[in-house]
Amino acid sequence: MRITLKISLIIVFILFSYTYGYSQPSLKVIKLDKKINIDGMLESSWSNTDSSSNFIQLEPSKGNPSTRKSIIRAVQDEKSIYFSFKCYLNQPDELVARIQRRDQLNYSEDIVTIILDTYNDNRTALMFQVNALGTISDAKISDNGKNIDYLWDTEWEAKTSITDSVWIAEIKIPFKSIPFKPGVKIWRCNFSRSIRANNEIAWWSPVTQNYRISQNGRLNNIQTGHGLKHSLSLFPYATGRYANSNIQVIENGFKADIGGDIEYKYRSNFKINLTFNPDFATVEGDREQINLTPWELKFPEKRLFFQDGNDMFSTRIKTFYSRRIGDIQYGSKMTGKIDKFQFNGLHAQTIGNDELQLPKAKFNAFRLKGDILNSSTLGFIYTDKVTDTAIYRSYNFDYVLNLGKTWKLTGQYVVSTPGDIKSHSAWFVRFARENNIYHYHIRFTSLGTNFRDNVNQTGFIPDDDRLEVDSDIENKFWLNRKLKYLFLSGKNNIFWSQEGILRSWRLTYGFRMYFNNKSSFDVYYRDEFQLLDKKYYNNYYHFIAGYNTDEASNAALAYRFGRNFDRDFQLAEFNSSFKILKRLSVNYELNYLKFSPDPNQESTWLHILGFDYYFTNDLWIRIFAQNNSSTDKYYFYSLFGWRFKPPFGAVYLIVNTDNYYDFDKNSNYYSEILFIKLTYPISAIK
């Protein structure tokens, strides 16, 4: 009887969560006979359109009207949808806009944001952001705001203008650039404005948390007939490289290469991608990182083929990590959403490398997510890696249950082969309550004793053999006095082996204070136990003093000291980012790590220095250099970039030098590479 009562109460709670609603705003899209000229100036075509200006604060005074007036409008023609923002200012000098690098925007600047739920599913959306300099960011949002993938890029444009009393943004998004559900006339949408003068984030449709898609408003009268036609796009590239190196895996002399991607869009909600010989050549090398753990570091994906749809594999137990797929000979992929089912299936054939002892292999991954309830999902992932001598497979089942405005239940179960199910499987369940002010969760996880061996053939699992309990408590208090806000956090983690042996516990507590004069002070303490080859008791104190750290131009000095795997350590860090000229940005990072004792000479100085000079937002020079003294490593990277057809059509000229010492082999290695790459997108069928 008690069990029946508990189940009934849970059902009532869930039903109440979904019926408790609020009034959602709407905006009507007007169809025009002529195109809008995107120049950052509001011509007369905008004057006779529907508009809205009721923005509500999420931070710092949740529920209050925005302190600055903002007017939004939306129109369309046959091929594109257009948006305009008119953002009023209280003071001419209050505007904060410094970032000019694409996909780097966040709420550290004055920006406007568009959220488009083009499937009306309350789960997935596309995000478009613009700052007052006309710099843009785009991203895919999934799981009702839980995951944001900034690696997604598409073709769109924005222009801005600034006066003493207002700044204006005009935005054009072609229908061919975005996926959407055919035939619908209403899209769920939201708009936001960040106002750095008073740390304000305001949304058009009130939300409990940034990017909470299920709380969007509506965009009415959408007409997308043109977007339903087939289209074929080609993204060929050609490269030329000259290398001088004593690293065996790098071929010396001049080498030319070609490759590219093909995208066939059958409908607005289904497309197929092919890739031939993709490369990493347009991007800088991975940044050096200080790693005080025994676990592998994770790096982002940089190849065009994987970026669109890679967000679908963003589960906590990560069974698909695309950087496991090395030198690709060719690959294919299909992505889309039909009715309530979203899918992504891909295949890749890699080239073997005898020197690195990497056999050629075939990789397959398939993801399926189904919509349930109001904004929740059930999912399945299959992955495999096939070589001449072995086959590795994993089967994943996961769910995201959004139980009202702030409650969330998530979980996952994974089994892998070869091997027995018990030692080669894993699962977790997590219950959380969160919004922009607070976050609480508790999570239970089990990772089999041999789970990592199989899954890391295609995924990313730093450790296994765990029975784990994890909980976080975070709260942000807006004070609006000399102290702008106070942020408190506590993180707790403990896990045992599958046989019940205590392997680790970790407690991390601290606070952050941000003052009205833009100075900040952070204090954190961590106490940790780890059982590896023996018992280790680690701990550290962490102090951070910063200026303007909530904005793009900032400086911070940090000092951490404590015990790390039977050694005392000290870590001093200095980070800065600022504009010294209107178009020139400088970033500098200094880390000094000292171990005592240090038998393996791991103490190091790490310097990272970067310069970015932008002639325009799509024509720039970037210089990046880093030095790690423990390996005597010097890395220099310079790039001249011109996106003549943003974001994919571009020319890159790269100079890359790398020099480091391998203590295990007692040898010095170097490479000097001059590289040029041209990518020219072609729309073959429209």
N, C-alpha and C positions, 0 to 999 in steps of 0.2 A: 504493500500500500504506500509506504514511504517513497519507494522508487518511482511509482506511478505519479505521485504528487510532484516529485522533483522534475520529472520529465515534462509534466503539464506546465509547471512554472517556467521552464526553459522555453517551451513553445510559445507561451504567452509573451515572454520577454522578447523573443525574436519577432513575433508578429507586431508587437507594440513598436519595436524599433523601426520597422519598415512602414508603418502607417503614420508615424509621427513626422509631419512634413512642415513646409513653410512655403510662402508665396515666392515663386521663381519669376524673375523679370524676363521680358521678351523684347526682341528687336526685329523689325521687319526689314528684309532686304529688298531694295528697289532695283528693278532691272532697267538699265539705261540703253539707249540706242547707240551711244558712242563710247569709246574707251576713255577711261580716266588717265590723265597725264600724271605719272608718278614723279613729282618734283618736290614734295614737301610743302606745297602751297595749296590751300583749299580753294579750288576754282568754283565757279557758280554751279556746276553740276551737283555739288554736295548740298546745296542750300535747301532743296525741296525733298529731302530724304528724312526717314525716321531717325530720331536721335535719342540718346539716353545719357543722363549725367548723375545718376544716383549710385555712387560708390560708397561702400561700407567698410570701415576699418576691420582688419584682422589683427593687426598690431599697430601701435601699442594699446589703443583703447578699443578693444573688441566690441563690435556692435554699434559704435558711434559713426556718424557720417564722416566722410573723408574731410580733411582740413583744407584741401585744394579742390577746386572744381575741375572735372574732367568730362569731356563730351565725346561720345563715340558714335560713329555712323557706319553703315554697311551698304554697299551697292554691288551690282554684278553686271557683266555682259555675257555673251555666249560662251566665252572661254575662261573667264577668271572671276574671282570674287575679290572685292576691294574693301579695305577698312581705313577709317581715319580716326585719329586721336587728337583732340585739342586739349592740352594740359596747361592749366593756368598756374602761374607762379605768384608767390607773395612778395618775393624779393628778386631782383634781377640776377644776383650772384649766388642764389641758393642751389642752382642746378649742378649736379655732380655727374659728369660724363667724361670718362678717360679711356675706357677700353675700346680698342679698334680691331681686336683679333676675333674672328668669327668663332661662335660656339663657346665663348668664354664669359658671357653675361650671367649675372646673378643679382641678388637683391642688394649688392654693394653699390649699385649705381641707380640713377633715375632711369627706369625702364618702363615700357608698357608691354603687356603680355596678352596674347590671344590663345585661348584654349578651344579647340574644335573637336567635339565628339561626333565624328562624321558617320559613325555606325549607330548612334543613339543607343549604345549598350551600357552606359554608366560605368564602364571599366577602362576603355582605351581612348586615347585622344592624341591629337597633334598639338604641339606648342610652338608658337612663333613669338619671338621677343625682339625688341628694338630699343636701343638707347638713343639719347638726344644727338649723338654723332652719326646715327644711321648704321651703327654696328648691329649685326643680326645674330641670333642664335635660333636653332630649331631643334626639336627633340620629339621623341615618342614617349608617351606616358602609358603605363599599363597598371593593372591591378588596382584601379581606383586611386591612383596617385602614389602607390607604394614604390614603383620603379620608374625612373626617368632615364632614358637613353639618349645622351647628347651626341652619340656617334652617328645618329640618323641625320642625313642631309637630303634636301630636296631643292628644286628650283623655285625661287620666289624673290621678290625685291621690296625694298623699303627706302624711302627718302624722308629726311627731316629738315626742319627749319627752326630757328630760335630767335625770339625777340626778348625785350626786357620783361614782358608780362606773360608770355606763353611760349610753349614749344609744341610743334606739330609733327605728327608722323603719318605718312601715307603708305599703305601696304597693299601689294598686289600678290595674290596667291592663285596661280593657274589651276584649274580643275584637274588637268593632266598630271599635276605634281603630287596629288594627294589621293589616298585610297578613300572610298566612301561607299555607302550602301546605295545601290541603284534605286532610283524612283522616289526617294523620300523628298519631302519639301520642307522638313524641319530638321535642323541640326541642333544638338545640345551644345552650348557654348558658354564661355565665361571670359571676362576681361579683368585685368588687374593693372594697377599702377604702383610703382615703388617711388617713394618720396624720401630721399636721404636727409633732407633738412630736419626732419623730426622722426627718423627711423620708421616711417609709416609704410605699411603694405595695405592697400585697399582693393577690394574686389567688387565687381558689379553685382554678381549673385553671391550673397553671403556664404562663406564656407567656414568649416571648423578647422581646416588644415589646408595649406597651400596645395593646389592641384587636385583637390578632392572632386573628382569628375562627377560623381553621383549627385552633387549639389549645384550643378551647372544651371544656367538659364536656357533660353531658347532663341534660336535664330530662325525666323519664319520666312516663308515664301522663297525658299531656295529652288532654283531651276537649273538642273545639271545635265541636260540632254547631251551636250557636247562631250561630257566626260565619260560617256558610255562606249565610245568608239574604240576599236583596236588601235594599238600604237606599238611601234618597234623603235627602240633607241639603242644606239651603238656607242660604246665608250672605249675606242681603241687608244692604245698608247704606244709610243716609241721611245726608247732610251738609248743613250750612248754613255759608256763609262770607260774611264781610264784609271787603272789601279796600279799602285806600286806597294807591295806588301810582302812580308815574310810569313804571313799566316796561311797555312796550307789550304784552308777552305776558300780563300779568296784568289780568284784567277787574275794574274797580272796581265798588263797590257790593255789594249782597247777591245771592248766588247759591245756590240749592239744587240738590242733585244726588242721584241715586240710582243704584245699581248693585249688583253682587254676584256671587257664585259659586254654582254648583250642582255637587254631587258625587253621582253615581250609582254605587254599588258593586254590580256584578253578582255577584261572588263575593269572597271574602276576598283573592284574588290578582289581581283585575282591576277597574278602575274608570274612569269617564269624568268629566271636569271641564269645565264651561262657565263663562265669565266674561263679564260685560257691564259695560263702563265701569269697570274697576278703577282704584284710585288709590293714591297714596303718602301719604295724609293722616294716617295714624296714627303716623308716624315723624318724627323730627327730621331736619334737613337734614344733608347730608354734611359730615363734619368737615374743617376746613381741614388741609392737609398741606404740610410742607416738601418740595419736590421739587427735588433737585439734579441731576436727569437731564433729558435732552431728550424723554423718553418720556411718553406719556399715563398718567394714574393710573387705577386700577381701583377701582370701588366695588361694594358688595354689593347684591344684589337684595332688594327690600322688599315685593313684591306677593305676596299669598297664592296667586294662580294659578300662579306659577312655582316657588314654594318646594318643593312636594312633587314630587320627581323631577328637580329641577335638578341634583342631585349626579351624575346619570348622564352629564352633559355635561362633567364635570370632567376633561378631557384636557389634557396639557401644551400642545399646539398647540390653542388654544381656538377652535373654529370656531362655537360658539354661546355668545353672551354676551347674556343676556336683557335687559339694560339698553339694548341697541341698539334694542329694540322700545319705541317711545315711547308716545304717547297712544293706548291701545287702545280701539277701539270694541267689539269682541267677540273672543272666542277660545274654542278648544276643545282638549281634551287627553285622551289615553288612556294609562294606565300600568298596569303589572302584570308578573307573571312566570308563565309557563306552562312546565312541565317545566324545561328547562335554559336557557330564553330569557327575558331581561328586556327590556322595551321601554318606550319613552316617545315618543309622537308628538303634536305640537301644531301648531296653526294660529292665527294672530292677524292681525286686520285693524286697521291703525292709521289715525288721522285725520290728514290733512295739516295743515301749518302754514306758510302763505305767508310770514309774517314771519321765521320761522327757516329758510325755504327747504327745508322738509322735505315731500316729496310723500307723499300717502297710499300705503300699501304693504301687501302681503300677505307674511307671514312663515310659513315652514314649517320644522319641524325634526323629524327622526325619529332615534331612537337604538335600537339593538339590540345586546345583549350576550349571548353564549353561553358557557356553562360548559364548560371542558375540564380534563382532568387532575384533580388533587385540589382545587386552590383557585385555578385560573387562568381567564382569560377571553380571548375574542376579541370585538372590537366593530366596529360600523359606525355612522357618523353621516352623515345627509344634511341639508343646510340650503339654503334659498333665500330670496331677497327679490325680490319682483316689484312693479315700479312701472309706470306707463304708458309709460315710455321705456326701461326696462332690466330685465334678469333676471340675478341673481347666484346662483351655485350653488357648493356645495362637497361633496366626497365624501371621507369619512374612514374609514380602516381602522386599528385599534389592537389591541394585545395587552398583557396583564399575565401574566407567567409567574412563579409563585412556586416557586422551585427549592429546596425544603427550608425549614428554619426561618429562615434569615437571608439567603439568596441570592435575588435578584429580577432578572428581565430584562423590560424594558418597551420599547415602540416604537410608532410611529405613522407613517402615510403619508396625506397630504392632497393632493388635486388640486382646482382651482377653475376656474370659467368665468365670463365669457368670457376668451379669450386662449389662447396656446399653453401646452402642458402644462409644459414645462421651467421657464419663468419664473413660472408661477402654481401651483407645487406646493411641497410641503415634506415633510420626514420627520425622524425622530430615532430613535435606539436608545440605550438606557441600561442599564448593568449595575451592580448595587449589592449590597452586603452591609451589613446594618443590623440593629440591635436597640436596646434602650434605653440601651446603654452606648456603642456606636460606630456610625459611619455612614461608608461609603466608596462612592463611585460614580464612574463615568466615562461621559460622554454625548457622542455625536456627533449634530450637527444640521445640516440643510440647509434654508434658506428661500429660495425663488425671488426673483428681482429685483423682480417685480411682485405677489408673493403677497399682501401686505397690502391692496392696493387692492380686491381682490375680497372677501377673507375678512372684513375689518372692516365690511362691510355687515351681517353677522350675528354676527361673532365679535370676539375681542379679541387683536390681534397688534400689540404695540408697535413692532416693527421687522422688516425683511425683508432680502433680499440678504445672506445669511449662509452661510458654511461654518464651523461652530463646534465647538470641543472644550471640554468643561467637566468639572471633577472637584472633588470635595469630600472632605475628610478631617476627621472629628470623633471625639473620644474623651472620655469622662467618667470620671474617676478618683475613686472614693469613698475617703476617707482616714480619716474618723471620729476625727480628732484636733481640734486647734484649728481646722485647716482642714477643713471638712466635705467639700468636693469641689473638684476642679480640672477645668475643661472647656477643652479645646484644640480649635481649629478652623483649617482652612486651606481657602480656596476659590480655585480657579483657573479662568479663562475666557479664551479667545482665539478670535477669528473673523476670517475673510477674506471679501471679496466673492466672488460667484460667478466673477468673472474672476481670482481669486487675489491681489487687493490686500489687504494687511493693514489691517483696519478698526479692530480694538480688541483689547487684552488687559487683563486685570484680575486682580490678586493681592490677596487679603485674608487676613491672618493675625492671630490674637489668642488671648486666653485669658480665662477667667472664674474667679475665686476666690470661693467662698462659705464664710464662717467660721461656727463654732458659735455665735458671739454675734449671728448674723443679719446681719452686715455683709457687703458684697460689693464686689469691685473688678474691673473689666473694662478690658482694653486691646486695641485693635485698630489695625492699620495697613493702609491700602489704597493700592496703586500702580496707576495706570490710564493707558492710552493710548486715544484715540478719534480717528478720522478722520471728520470731518463736512464742513463747508465748508473746513476746514484741519486741520492736526494739532494735537491738544490733549494735554497731559500733565497729568493730574490726580492728586492724592494727598491723603491726610489721615491724621492721628493722632486717635484717638478714645479718650477716657478716661471711665469711668463709676464713680462711687462711690455706693453705695446702702445702704439699711437695710431689711431684711425684704422684699427684692424677690422672693422666691419665694412670698410670701403676698399676699392681697388688699389688706391695709393696708400701704402701703409708701411710700418716698420715695427718689428717685434724682436725682443731679446729674451732668450730662454736659457735656463740653467737646470739641468737634471743631474742628480747624483744618487748613488746607492750601491746595491750589490747585484751582480749579474753572473750567475753560474760560477760561484766560488771566486769571483774577482770583484774588487771595487771598481767602480767606473764613474767618470764624470763626462757629461755631454753638454757642451755649450753651443747654442745655436743663435744665429742672427739671420733674420729674413726681412727683405725689404722689396718694395715695388713702388715705383714712382715715375712721374713724367717730368723730364728735365726740359723738354721743349714741347710744343703743341703736338707734334707728330712723333716724337721720340720717347719711348718707354724703356726703362731700365729695371731689371730684376737681379737681385744678388742674394745668394744664400751661402752662409758659412756655417760649417759644423766642425766642432773639434771634439773627438771622442778619445778618451784616455782610459785604458785598462791598467789595473795594478793588482797582481803581476800580469805581465804580458809576454808569455813565452813564445807565442806565434806571431808577434809583431802586428797585432790587429788594431792598435791605436792608430788614429788617422786624422788628417785634416781633409775635409771635403769642401771644395769651392765650386759653386755653380753661378755663372754669370750669363745674363742674356740681354740683348739689345733688340728692340723692334722699332723700325722706322717705317711709317706708313705714308706713302705719297697719296694714296686713296685707300679705302677699305679693302680694295681688291688688288692693290699693287704695293708690295712691301719688300723690305729687306730684314732678315732675321739673322742674328749672330748668337750662337749658343756655345759655351765652353764649360767644361767641368774637369776637375782634378781630384783624384783620390790618392793620398800619399801612401796609404798602406800597400797598394799595388803599384805605386808609381805610375798611375794611369792618367794620361792626358787625352782629353777628347775635345775636338773642335769641330763645329758645324756651322756653316754659313749658307744661307738660302736666299736667292732672289726669286720671288714668286709673283706671278701675274695671272689672276683668274679672269680671263677675257670672256668666259661664258660661265659665270658662277652657278653652282659651286663646283662643277665637275670639269669644265673646260679650262685648262691651265697650262702654263709653262713654268717649270722649276729648274733653276740652275743651282747645283749644290757642290760645295767643297767640304770634304769630310776627312778628318785625320784622327787616328786613334793610336795611342802608344801606351803599353802596359807591361808589367813584369809578372811572370808566372813563377812564384816561389817554388811550387812543386816540381817544375821542370828546370828551374834555375835558368830561365831564358827570358829575353826581352822580345816583345812582339810589337810590330807597328804596321799601320796601313795608311795609305794616302789615296784618296779617291776623288776624282772629278766626275760629276754626274750631271746629265741634262735629261729632262723628261718632258714630253709633250702629250697631253691628253686632249682629244678633240671630240666632244659628244656630237652625235649625228642622229637626228630624228628621221628615220627612213620612211615610216608610215604614220600618218596622223588621222 
